[in-house]
Amino acid sequence: MWGVRAAAVFATVCAFAASTGQAASDKRVQKRDLGCAVLDEQAQIKQLNLSAEQSRSISDKHFVIEEHQGALRERALAEIVLERVSDPDIEELGKVVRDGHQLGIDRLRSIAAGLNITLPCNLSPVEQASSI
């Protein structure tokens, strides 16, 4: 299977890529915050005066969208690792991570269809740039 070294290297590469993406994400949030007040989801629901059922539906949709984006990012990071790695153990682990996230993406797509949500097949160009 995978050695501890392979898992540690893979985790380090993913953490670095994720931190780079997080920095880009933080900059986008800061710019957005300068233009308008950012309300959390509960405040938005109160402001819209939605019923409990409607607010739960919004939360479900929000969860599916966020999880889908996260799975797309993780799959993209695994692809980057696979492109750059030479250690067979790390390559095998990268394939497991990529394939596992693909299963999650497929499952989320079926859930999204039931909630009438159209999910993108790939990351947005901004997300792609922040994953590199």
For each residue, the residues with C-beta under 8 A, 3 or more apart:
1:
2: 6 7 89 90 92 93
3: 6 7 89
4: 7 8
5: 8 9 89
6: 2 3 9 10 87 89 90 92 93
7: 2 3 4 10 11 93
8: 4 5 11 12
9: 5 6 12 13 87 90
10: 6 7 13 14 81 90 93 94 97
11: 7 8 14 15
12: 8 9 15 16
13: 9 10 16 17 77 80 81 84 85
14: 10 11 17 18 74 77 78 81 97
15: 11 12 18 19
16: 12 13 19 20
17: 13 14 20 21 77 80 131 132
18: 14 15 21 22 73 77
19: 15 16 22 23
20: 16 17 23 24 130 132
21: 17 18 24 25 73 127 130 131
22: 18 19 25 26
23: 19 20 26 27
24: 20 21 27 28 126 129 130
25: 21 22 28 29 130
26: 22 23 29 30
27: 23 24 30 31
28: 24 25 31 32 126
29: 25 26 32 33 38
30: 26 27 33 34
31: 27 28 34 35
32: 28 29 35 36 38
33: 29 30 36 38
34: 30 31
35: 31 32
36: 32 33
37:
38: 29 32 33
39: 43 44 47
40: 43 44
41: 44 45 58 59 62
42: 45 46
43: 39 40 46 47
44: 39 40 41 47 48
45: 41 42 48 50 55 58
46: 42 43 49
47: 39 43 44
48: 44 45
49: 46
50: 45 54 55 58
51: 54 55
52: 55 56
53: 56 57
54: 50 51 57 58
55: 45 50 51 52 58 59
56: 52 53 59 60
57: 53 54 60 61 115
58: 41 45 50 54 55 61 62
59: 41 55 56 62 63
60: 56 57 63 64 115
61: 57 58 64 65 115 117
62: 41 58 59 65 66
63: 59 60 66 67
64: 60 61 67 68 108 111 112 115 117 119
65: 61 62 68 69 112 117 119
66: 62 63 69 70
67: 63 64 70 71 104 108
68: 64 65 71 72 105 108 109 112 119
69: 65 66 72 73 123 127
70: 66 67 73 74
71: 67 68 74 75 101 104 105 108
72: 68 69 75 76 101 105 120 122 123 127
73: 18 21 69 70 76 77 123 127 131
74: 14 70 71 77 78 97 101
75: 71 72 78 79 97 98 101 102 105
76: 72 73 79 80 123 127 128 131
77: 13 14 17 18 73 74 80 81 131
78: 14 74 75 81 82 94 95 97 98 101
79: 75 76 82 83 98
80: 13 17 76 77 83 84 131 132
81: 10 13 14 77 78 84 85 90 94 97
82: 78 79 85 91 94 95 98
83: 79 80
84: 13 80 81
85: 13 81 82 90 91 94
86: 91
87: 6 9 90 91
88: 91 92
89: 2 3 5 6 92 93
90: 2 6 9 10 81 85 87 93 94
91: 82 85 86 87 88 94 95
92: 2 6 88 89 95 96
93: 2 6 7 10 89 90 96 97
94: 10 78 81 82 85 90 91 97 98
95: 78 82 91 92 98 99
96: 92 93 99 100
97: 10 14 74 75 78 81 93 94 100 101
98: 75 78 79 82 94 95 101 102
99: 95 96 102 103
100: 96 97 103 104
101: 71 72 74 75 78 97 98 104 105
102: 75 98 99 105 106
103: 99 100 106 107
104: 67 71 100 101 107 108
105: 68 71 72 75 101 102 108 109
106: 102 103 109 110
107: 103 104 110 111
108: 64 67 68 71 104 105 111 112 119
109: 68 105 106 112 113 119
110: 106 107 113 114
111: 64 107 108 114 115
112: 64 65 68 108 109 115 117 118 119
113: 109 110 116 117
114: 110 111
115: 57 60 61 64 111 112
116: 113
117: 61 64 65 112 113
118: 112
119: 64 65 68 108 109 112
120: 72 123 124
121:
122: 72 128
123: 69 72 73 76 120 127 128 131
124: 120 127 128
125: 128 129
126: 24 28 129 130
127: 21 69 72 73 76 123 124 130 131
128: 76 122 123 124 125 131 132
129: 24 125 126 132
130: 20 21 24 25 126 127
131: 17 21 73 76 77 80 123 127 128
132: 17 20 80 128 129
